[in-house]
Amino acid sequence: MIAGEAKGRRLTGIRSSAIRPTSDRVREALFSALGAAVPGARVLDLYAGSGALGIEALSRGAASAVFVDSDREAVAAIRANLALTGTDDRASVVRLSVASFLAAGRHGPFDLVFLDPPYAQGPPVQDLEALVAGGLLDGGASVVLETRGPELIPPVEGLAVVSRRRYGDTTLVFLRPSGPERVPEQGPEP
């Protein structure tokens, strides 16, 4: 872990060639870019792998996190890493495919969503569409997609690309809901 209450703890890794961990350098840049969006956030970590992104968010003050991965070894690693970092009381781990989880729509809305799908899968356009269609995003949510190199994602109705940042062969794409601006509810007249 890079910062927060679990700073310095080494997470359990996964010995699968299908799972590619986010490097410390990219993770540090990601959380630096997110800054004040993390404390108090409700986090969704899709294609969670070892859970490093969601656990880093919890370590930095996120209120809660839901981790989704279909791989048995990944789910075991996430649970071990949550226990190791003492953040398991604020987390849920779901062993399902991302598509099945999003279709169920039982959790949310979320303030911060991480998507780190296998690079060979290509851009997760259907996952992004399901986040919007399922009402899983808070109006001011941040969605962070990790992709390979300069790979572009097609436009997704309801999401706008805010920025793209490249780190070697990894690109982070930051998105936000692009629907009509929400007007805060007003309290009763004095």
Beta strands, then each sheet from edge to edge (+ up, - down):
strand 1: 42-46
strand 2: 64-69
strand 3: 91-95
strand 4: 110-115
strand 5: 137-148
strand 6: 159-167
strand 7: 170-177
sheet 1: 3+ 2+ 1+ 4+ 5+ 7- 6+
end
